[in-house]
Structures are given as C-alpha cells and as structure tokens.
Amino acid sequence: MLEGWNSFDTRAVMLALATNVCCALVGTFLVLRRKSMVGDALSHAVLPGLAVAFLLSGSLGSGFMLLGAVGAGLTATLLTELAERRGGAIADAGLGVVFTSLFALGVLLIKRYISGVHFDIACVYEGSLLSAALDTVHSGPLQGMPTALLTSVPLALGVALLIGLFWKELMITSFDPVLASSMGVGAGLLNYALMGVVSLAAAVSFQTVGSVLVVAMLIIPAATAQFLSNRATRVLGIAVLLSALSTAAGYALSLAWRASPAGSMALAAGGVYAFVALAAPRRGVIAKLVASMSLAARVRGDDLLTRLYRDEEHPGPEGAPHALDWIDRFVRWRLVSQQSIARSAGGYALTPSGRERAGRIVRAHRLWESYLVGEVGLPADHVHEPAHAMEHFLDHGLRQEIEASLGAAATDPHGREIPKDSGAGD
C-alpha cells in the first residue's frame, strides 16, 4: 500500500495533519458543550464570508479569507441567537435556518460572480489537498514546504496556546455557563471566541481538505475519545491522537483505492469511531452487553439461591419444572463450580457456603420489606416486588443501617424470620 511513498505524500499528510489536529482541538469543546452540529453549521456558514472576501479583495490571500470567515461565523452565531431569543425559534430550528441560508448565499455568490480561479463548490466539499501539497515555498529556509502550512500550523499552535491559557474558563463555561457568569467569567464572550476559532479552522481547511473532512474532524475524534475517558484533559489528548491516526490511515486508504484523500480520512475516522464504540473497555457496546449479561446472571443466581433457601425454611411438594434457557443453565453450572449448590436426589441443594450467601440475600429482602412498611408506610402486600428488586444491591453497610433504623427487628411484615447477620461477604 505504501510502495512508492515520496516527499509529496509526506507534504500532503503534514498539511492534512495540521488542519485536522486544529479541528480536533476546537471540536473537543463543541462536543463537551453538546454543540457538535454547530461545527457543521459554521463550516458551511463561512462560505459567503469567503466569497465576499474574495470579491472585495480580488485575492485568495489567507488574510482576507480568514477575516471573511470569522465575520461570517460570528454573523451566523449572532443570527442564530436572534432567531432563538427574538424570533421564537427552538435551538435546532434557528441553527438550521441560519446556516442553510448562509450556505445557499455563498453557493449563489460563487456561481454568479466567481470564475476562472480555484474556488468552486467541489473545492468546498472535498478540498484540494494534493494541489495544496504541490504549492510549496520556493526559497528560504522553508523551501519545499507547502505554503498552506504557513497558515495551518500557526493556527493549530495558536489554538493549543489559547486552550492552555484559558483552560479553566473553557471548562467552567462548557459545563456550567450560569455558574461561570455568576463568577464573573464571560461565558458569552468565550462562546463567541470559540465560534470565531471554529470559523477560522473551517476557512483554513476549506482549500486543503474541504467541508466534509472539517465536520468529521470537528466531531468524530472528540466523540470517539469520550468512549475512552471522562476526563476533559484526556479526551482532548485522545482526540488529537485519533485525528492524527485517521489522517495517516485515511491517506493510506486513498492511495490504495485511488480515492479522495479527504473522503478517505473522514471514512477512517468513522471506522475508528465504530471500532471504539464497539470495543471500548467500559463504555463500548460489547462491554455494556457483557456487564448486562453478567448482572442478569448474578440476579438469576441470587433468585435460585433464595428459592432453595425458602424451600428449606418451608419444605413442601416440588413445583412443576420450568423450561431452562441458556442463562439458567449457565447460572446453575457457575453456582455448582462455586460450590454454592450441589446436585441432590431432588435436583439441587444449598451447600453451607451457598446457604450463607442465600441468607444474606433473604436478609436484605426482608429488611427492605420491613423498612418500606415501618418507615415509608407502604401496605405489606405492596412491598415484595420492590424488595425483590433491591435485595441484589443492598451491601453489608446498608443492611446494618436499615437494621439500626428498625431497631433490630426479628421478623418481616409477613411474620417470617429475618436471618441473622453473617457478616459482609458481598
């Protein structure tokens, strides 16, 4: 796949990496603020600003274009807030009205007034990474470096510096803007500043990677990082690493498939997200499924132990056998292997250790029934189901607290003996 890799490919990857890392940095705060789609909106809404800047200056110089992008981004933010506060639009509707209208305006301006330069709609969507990699500095110490890096690298470094300087303010305004305002932190000002930086990132990225990859890198790396950590510093660092991984993997895919580098990078980022969403150790789909199945198995096991315990308390004729599903079979196998139950002539019987464990669960059940009747005031015939749900989760400390509040009750509301405390053992 990497046969024939040369300096041109290295320049292209460096250029994409600079823009994608910048997008991941600012995108992390959009995701933390639950404003992911604002990045999508602004990446489109800056288009009329770019078009107007070109029409007024007659130049694709980065200074004019960045000013136009920031102006359009802030205008979109202001118009969205006006639509929400004064126009009565809900947040999503106001955002949708503003960014689609501005994007349509930008498309019309380009189609109607701009021609003969590399500024077209295809460029907006896909960028022109390979063309940008060919446009290099011709002299001086930076000779051979893509000229676009002279904008994208300082922007990425500037964004990283601003995040470091205003980290506390960004954190408090991201998680509790009301508290931030009460403490004198300018939540509104920081929001406008963030929107301005997002607009800058979108403008710098348009020519090289296009709006599709801008949106992907604003959202996907940070969204993926949240599966791996719940600490903001780690989420930010992981998002940057994932954006770099997606850049390298996507460019390699584009070489293998002879496809658009921007599209391949966006696809790689989506693939990384899908893999992490499935395989993340704590928050992934597989981990949650395993935890859910483990809990179900533990509850089934507790129910079997308590049924055998109650059968020992009140012996009687055996009930009709019920169909066993695979979880029941697994639960019985595990309880046998744990030496909590053993096979007997009548089916299964508790071992001493199993009887002790079952006694703790029954004790939790009957204590909770007593608490609901004595302290909450529920009728005795209404407490079995709530107690059955809680018995699996009352640890030794909670059982002791409930017993203390009940005054060492000996029986439950139905007159059944509450088993003695056998210690923690949970």
Steps between C-alpha positions, in 0.01 A plus 500: 500500500783739582727402213625804317447736794689822434547852629180616332297252706680616814410862425136406439476310830670784692255749354196285579636426848538869586143584399347187653675542834381861514143387434527229768620754758210741454253220428560347842339803663207489262439138599543576872246783466265268307517730201649255253275603214599863548832400347315360199296820473796736527710300255229573242400845620849645442464445124335840426770670708767338287318598181451862611863527610614381157263735318616801702873423487529311173748273674506156658754628754453341838463828689191616312348154498547452875338835574207408280464160668507642852250768404263246350539264796423769756211623287358148494533475877328834557219423256443162663470660843262766362287229339481316832450795737303746289357287223364227727682220315621198692877449505525240223256681274676836538835342423361318198336811356813713536768263374301371202413854395858621529637195322251548216605865478864394473422249224309765302781753539758252374288382209397851399811713551808278539661316211844437357657420839525187714199594709208275418243287677696177451795666672274594790380144550815296436780754513809466285758345729718370221506836321581677826788257559645600162490872584825533695733773619768553233779662701632557848527266796144371445563408137295200396243544773135535387399865523171401667703374797604860566140563599379169640795429733498843671121472536528156664775621733301814580190296581704271729649804673159661553361177641789484747458862605123488544457140606315570825268750336425263213425218741262691722316660208472163327343321796318776690469834316262640764754439776770648276300819454436528874876475557571779255622275219381631164313192376350688206833650398673163515221346294548761227876449515456124460265550205757734346775241535274233348439735207875553460563125503229448239638774275858373519383146432271573205771519238692199625252245635151642432191532717426127524826425677476819706168386645635148554808621689304752705270228632624143457835500688353664811187283486722193474723615785200520734467121480852469640503759779276738692777746590513807278880510478517139388212545257686791340826306472332185369304706244824645365661155476194356327493783248864425417426127471203566272710733285776244443264205453271698271782617278631144471149385402477775238822374342377141500156586366607796286226697671457846647740550794245709690225244457733216596610681816139568600421132438801393708384723785154344480653153500704579811185631668309182415780277631538695826123521550492121483821411685558778758579327832235675711261691276507287187203300376670167568608601852148621584350182357737285705424704815127468436524125447717464810245691708218289359691184586571624854134586559391159365753336728377695802142403417591131482686514831214678679244257357700207636537684833126554530436137403717400797303737726164360391541156346219392272423311180721587204350741252466423133835525319542807282680533170863603534656748261874524441544759776338268755726214392806723524391627842457149637834392360671804658335450839606135498856597407498758781381227739192703590263221396538129445298237322267300719232236457236768461700718264725753674572589863690778672849439627607670827664787312198530269264505797700783656488700177128434454438606862659839432272555199187391688604720792532798263157424352320476834678800647396711201139377531506598867644841414237569235218410741640653818673813367333575166152383596427268208246217548658160562353356179676770293861446607607164356582617147699810610690283750572239233652773284712643783621180664776457242656840569486550879853454629602424857520867601151582372355192666647612830361853459151366424515265799606786726209716383256211560629424848629147432170358374481119524229441238383664179147641446377153400622342824798322343827487691771739379825298473781600729785717377772275365748782432594679180579228249348702212 
